[in-house]
Amino acid sequence: MTMEFLADLGEFVGAIVGMVTLVYVMRATRLSGQAVRDAQRMLELEGERDERTIALQERRQASQLVFWPVNGDGNYRWGIELVNSSEAPVFGLELQRSEGRSGSGSQIPEIRASAKILPPGRYFFSERKRWPSHVKPHEVLEPIPGNTDYMPSVSFTDSDGREWLRGVDGRLERRAGRL
């Protein structure tokens, strides 16, 4: 074997090793790029999950304030039962229901009531009282099902200072201007 042949063989082996190395580097680069994209997507998913968790925690108390129309407590014909089933009071509650007519043509009076502080519990709002009446646990008020014409809108501030509005359609929305 001549020296020339060995030099050519060395160059050939070097070229093959270089090509294999190049293929390996290209594949590793592609895989590391995919790993970076996967990591970025995982970070996005974790961020979205954290945002949902925070939003749920913010809405936790507000979502536990619910209400529905009822036939009155004996003294008043039409009213609203409101339940604060959270463990904390709400503040600055304003309840408003427009005047209307029932299916039988009876007048449904307007209700405008408020409470500076509303502890957990059940309450009755009517047109003749500006303030809610506490409903005892054993008392039963007859709900008026299936008629959204009796529904009020309620605004309040939760115990963390966030302002909320639950409209006549039942949707709970955070109001701007606070935390």
VENCOR-V392465 format. One record per residue. N is the residue number from 1. SS is DSSP state (2 for helix, 1 for strand, 0 for the rest). Layout:
n:N ss:SS
n:N ss:SS
This chain:
n:1 ss:0
n:2 ss:0
n:3 ss:2
n:4 ss:2
n:5 ss:2
n:6 ss:2
n:7 ss:2
n:8 ss:2
n:9 ss:2
n:10 ss:2
n:11 ss:2
n:12 ss:2
n:13 ss:2
n:14 ss:2
n:15 ss:2
n:16 ss:2
n:17 ss:2
n:18 ss:2
n:19 ss:2
n:20 ss:2
n:21 ss:2
n:22 ss:2
n:23 ss:2
n:24 ss:2
n:25 ss:2
n:26 ss:2
n:27 ss:2
n:28 ss:2
n:29 ss:2
n:30 ss:2
n:31 ss:2
n:32 ss:2
n:33 ss:2
n:34 ss:2
n:35 ss:2
n:36 ss:2
n:37 ss:2
n:38 ss:2
n:39 ss:2
n:40 ss:2
n:41 ss:2
n:42 ss:2
n:43 ss:2
n:44 ss:2
n:45 ss:2
n:46 ss:2
n:47 ss:2
n:48 ss:2
n:49 ss:2
n:50 ss:2
n:51 ss:2
n:52 ss:2
n:53 ss:2
n:54 ss:2
n:55 ss:2
n:56 ss:2
n:57 ss:2
n:58 ss:2
n:59 ss:2
n:60 ss:0
n:61 ss:0
n:62 ss:2
n:63 ss:2
n:64 ss:2
n:65 ss:1
n:66 ss:1
n:67 ss:1
n:68 ss:1
n:69 ss:1
n:70 ss:1
n:71 ss:1
n:72 ss:0
n:73 ss:0
n:74 ss:0
n:75 ss:0
n:76 ss:0
n:77 ss:0
n:78 ss:1
n:79 ss:1
n:80 ss:1
n:81 ss:1
n:82 ss:1
n:83 ss:1
n:84 ss:1
n:85 ss:0
n:86 ss:0
n:87 ss:0
n:88 ss:0
n:89 ss:0
n:90 ss:1
n:91 ss:1
n:92 ss:1
n:93 ss:1
n:94 ss:1
n:95 ss:1
n:96 ss:1
n:97 ss:1
n:98 ss:0
n:99 ss:0
n:100 ss:1
n:101 ss:1
n:102 ss:0
n:103 ss:0
n:104 ss:0
n:105 ss:0
n:106 ss:0
n:107 ss:1
n:108 ss:1
n:109 ss:0
n:110 ss:0
n:111 ss:1
n:112 ss:1
n:113 ss:1
n:114 ss:1
n:115 ss:1
n:116 ss:1
n:117 ss:1
n:118 ss:1
n:119 ss:0
n:120 ss:0
n:121 ss:1
n:122 ss:1
n:123 ss:1
n:124 ss:1
n:125 ss:1
n:126 ss:1
n:127 ss:0
n:128 ss:0
n:129 ss:0
n:130 ss:0
n:131 ss:0
n:132 ss:0
n:133 ss:1
n:134 ss:1
n:135 ss:1
n:136 ss:0
n:137 ss:0
n:138 ss:0
n:139 ss:0
n:140 ss:0
n:141 ss:0
n:142 ss:1
n:143 ss:1
n:144 ss:0
n:145 ss:0
n:146 ss:0
n:147 ss:0
n:148 ss:2
n:149 ss:2
n:150 ss:2
n:151 ss:0
n:152 ss:0
n:153 ss:1
n:154 ss:1
n:155 ss:1
n:156 ss:1
n:157 ss:1
n:158 ss:0
n:159 ss:0
n:160 ss:0
n:161 ss:0
n:162 ss:0
n:163 ss:1
n:164 ss:1
n:165 ss:1
n:166 ss:1
n:167 ss:0
n:168 ss:0
n:169 ss:0
n:170 ss:0
n:171 ss:0
n:172 ss:1
n:173 ss:1
n:174 ss:1
n:175 ss:0
n:176 ss:0
n:177 ss:0
n:178 ss:0
n:179 ss:0
